[in-house]
Amino acid sequence: MRLKEALLRDWRRESFDEIDSYLLRAVGGKRPETVPAPLDAVYDRAERRRVAHLLHGDQDFDRFEGLEAARRFAAVTDAHQLAAWQEITAAFDAAGIAVAGNKGPFLGALLDRPAGRMPVTTDLDLLVAEEQVAAAVAVLESLGYIRGLNIQDHAFVRMSSRSVRELEQEQGSFGQLAPMCRLLKLPELDDMQPGIERWLPDRKIVWTSAGIRSVLSVDLHFDLGHRSASGVAYPIPAAELLRDAVTVRHRGAELRTLDADTMTWLLCYRAYLDTAVFGERRFKPFADAAELIRARGRAGAAWDTATDRYPHIAGPVARTLRFLTDECGADLGGPVPTPVPDADEPPAPPAPRSAHIVVCHGWGSRERSAPWVAELRSQLAAADVTVEESAPFRDVTDPLTVGAAVAELRERAHAVRTRSPGTAVGFVGVSLGSTVALAAALADPSPDFLVAVSPVVDPVAESTGDDGGWSFLGSAVSPAFAEDLTACSPGRRLDRVGCPVLVLHGGQDNERRTHDAHLLAAGAAARDGRSARQEFPAGNHTLDNAPVGAAAAVSTWLDRLGLVALRSGNRS
């Protein structure tokens, strides 16, 4: 696939316009003299494309507040990254683990970038041999890093103040951001709260009462190749790249990294994959490759050796180079190879659709009362997903009937589909709200997906036998409510649910909820292989004590379904 076609595919509500054209020319080192839009609009787009650092040196942006905030944050975090690298490499050396870095500060070292012109990132990409990954993880844990939870192909999620508090208060309760991470305190930036919130909204940065907090993420890579859609593996073992690692002195630190030629072809290879295969919409990999070629050149012999060793990189590298010259206007100092078809070029995945989620709360719960729903809304904020809430049973003295709640849920779904054709609509039901969601899913049209949290599958089976008595409710209900609940119970009709289902439940909930969770999940999985179940061993009935994990479970599942694109907005 041509990279321009991949970049233009499914911009959804965001068109590829003159600002993107301006930024692509900046990627090629040929930024036009005229800025095509107000400075804040250009900066915001550049930040989303992860190339705001390319605006440094433009006289129009000399004193622009957004760029000043990014410059200051990048300089501070770069110092923290260098200190972390020195600590990690000392520990790895002591344990006999070979390691080198890629991209980020390591690319900055090869380019000798000034601290104030570094891209904003809090990630360290480290290469280790596959057989040493377990030992490397153990060493990082001894340094206070935490293993990532719910990692699905690096589908990073945004932080929230709640997740920061959990990390500070209970080591091990956090970890959805990367395979390994550690809290990063940034007192140097405590005076920057308004600027950070305005100019760096999608980064792993939060302001707490104790000051600015972020997360230092460490990705351990043991293979930098890829696997095609047909399942064919195209490896690039880290162990082989480590053999040719070089040491670069940078700001008083010695950094082991890939040599310039290796990092360049690897950047070109990954730029193609990220865009054409994985559906990313970032310009940064192209910018990094172009800048490295302009600064260090392109050694033909070294590239020939790489393509001989890894033939599968030839097509992606050639496509990236052609894109840099044709679309970005880059002068690469030599002829560009003609792209040839790959032997097993993986097709691009279906473009994610916009999505709309309706959350139906349970007995006695109100809208915006669930921490995990707030966390879910935060995680999906940049992924074109709307999350709305319904609380039909908030007044337990006069609740809406289940039948009326089902009708309301379906009316909301119908309104979304009428207003925005093509939008994926899903229901999330919590406790008794799951009864509503399941009942609403039984009729056509079915929702596109359904999430059941601590599901109540068959309320009739849980009647205490007393008038208005139900074991899962904390109070008696009217005869009319009880009759309606009996009539609407999904019970034995679960095989009619025609969409993928994600079941979440807490290990501290009662046996009946655990039984229903397993029952619903087993039936859903038998009907639709995309269905899944996840238990949170320490989770309570509504999972309010596991907000980050519960929200991440929903986000990553929707990502796997192809309904949201977390990676494109949440990696540095």
C-alpha positions, 0 to 999 in steps of 0.5 A, a space after each residue: 500500500 502506498 503510504 499516502 493512501 494509508 495516511 488519507 484512509 479514514 481520517 474520520 471527522 478530521 480531514 487531511 488539510 493544508 496544516 497536514 501538508 505544511 507539517 509534511 513539508 516540515 518533515 522533509 525539511 522544506 517547511 513553507 514560509 507561510 503558516 497556513 492557520 492560526 498558530 494554536 491550530 498548527 501547534 495542536 495538529 503538530 502535537 497530535 501528529 507528534 512533530 511539534 518539535 519541528 516548529 522549533 526555530 520558526 520565527 513565527 513560533 519563537 515565543 508561542 506559549 504552547 511550544 515553550 511548554 513543550 520545550 520545557 517539558 521535553 528538556 526536563 524529562 530528557 534529563 530524567 530519562 538520561 538518569 534512568 538510563 544510567 541507573 538501568 544500564 548499571 544494573 543490567 551490566 551487573 546482571 550480565 544483560 546486554 542492552 541498547 536503546 532505540 529512538 527517543 534520547 538515543 536518537 537525540 544522542 546520534 543527532 546531538 539534539 539540544 535538550 530544548 529541541 527534543 520531542 516530548 516523550 517519557 518512554 525508553 525503548 530498550 533492546 534485549 535478547 529474547 532469552 534475557 527478557 525475564 532477567 531484565 524484567 526482574 532487574 527493572 522490578 528491583 529498581 521499582 518498575 512495575 510490570 504492565 497489566 492488560 498489555 495488548 500490543 502496546 495499546 497504551 491508555 491515558 493516565 488520570 489523577 486516580 491512576 496516579 494516586 493508585 500508583 503512589 499508594 499501592 505499588 502493583 495496582 497500576 501498569 496499563 501504560 507499558 510493559 514496565 513503568 515507574 512513577 515520575 515526579 516532576 517538581 521542576 514543572 509544578 508551576 506549569 499546570 495550566 500550560 500542561 493541561 492546555 498544550 499537552 492534553 494527550 500525554 501521560 501527564 497529570 497534575 495532582 495536589 502533590 504536583 506534576 506526575 507522569 510515568 517513565 515507561 520502559 519497553 523491552 524489545 526482543 524482536 523488532 520485526 513483525 508478523 503478517 496478517 496471514 501469520 508469517 513471521 518476519 523477525 529482526 532479533 534484538 540479539 543480532 542488532 545488539 552485536 553492532 551497538 555503539 556507545 555515544 557520549 551525550 550530555 555527560 552520559 554514555 548511551 549504548 544505541 544502534 549505529 546511525 545506519 541501522 537506526 535509519 533503516 529500522 525507522 524507515 521500516 517501522 514508519 511504513 508498518 505503523 502507518 500502512 499496517 497498524 493504522 497509525 496517524 503519526 508523522 514522527 517516525 518519518 520526521 525522525 528518519 528524514 532528520 537522521 538521513 539529513 544529518 548522517 547520510 545514508 550508507 548504501 553498503 550498510 543498507 545492502 547488508 541489512 536487506 540481505 540479512 532481512 529481505 522483508 525490510 526492502 519493500 517498507 524501507 523503499 516505500 518510506 524513502 519514496 514518501 519522504 521524497 515525493 510527499 515531504 520534499 526531502 532531499 535524501 542525498 542519493 537515488 531512492 530505490 523503487 518499491 517492489 511488492 512484498 512476498 507477503 505484504 499484510 493487508 491494512 486492518 479495517 479502519 476503526 469506526 467511531 463508537 458510542 457507548 451507553 452505560 446503564 447503572 445498577 440499583 441505587 447508582 447515579 450517573 457519573 458515580 462510577 470511578 471506572 466509567 470516568 476512567 473509561 471516558 478519559 481513556 477514550 477521549 481521543 479515540 472518537 468515542 462518546 460515553 453517556 450514562 443512564 441511571 434508571 434505578 437511582 431512586 430505589 423508592 420509585 425506580 424506572 421499571 426494567 422494561 422502561 429502562 430497556 426501551 430507553 436504552 434502545 431509543 438512545 441507540 436508535 437516536 445515535 444511529 439516525 444521527 450518525 449512520 455507521 457509528 458503532 453503538 454498544 451497551 455497558 450494563 452494571 449489575 442490574 443494568 446488565 439485565 437491562 443491557 442484555 434484554 435490550 440486545 435481544 431485539 433487532 437491531 442488536 448493538 455492535 458490542 456489549 459489556 456486562 459488569 457483575 451481570 445479573 443474568 436471570 433475576 427470576 432465579 434470585 427471588 427470595 420468595 417474599 413479596 418484592 424480595 430479591 437477593 441482589 437488591 438491598 430493598 423490597 420493590 413494588 409488585 409492578 416492578 417485580 412483575 416487569 422484572 420477571 417478564 424482561 429477564 433475559 434468562 434462557 434467551 441469552 443465545 439470542 444475543 447477537 454481538 460480541 460480549 465482554 464480561 467483567 467481574 470482581 473476585 470479591 463479589 458473591 457466588 451468584 455474580 461469579 456464577 452468572 459471569 461464567 455462564 454468560 461468558 461461556 455462552 457468548 464465547 461459544 457464539 462469537 470468538 471475539 467475546 471475552 471474560 476478565 476477573 479482577 481478583 480484588 475487585 468488588 461488586 461494581 469494580 469501583 476499587 479497580 477503575 484503571 484496570 476495568 477501564 483498560 479492559 474495555 478499551 483494549 477489547 474495543 481496540 481488538 474489535 477494531 472499533 477504536 484506535 488507541 495506539 494512534 493517539 497514545 504512544 509517544 
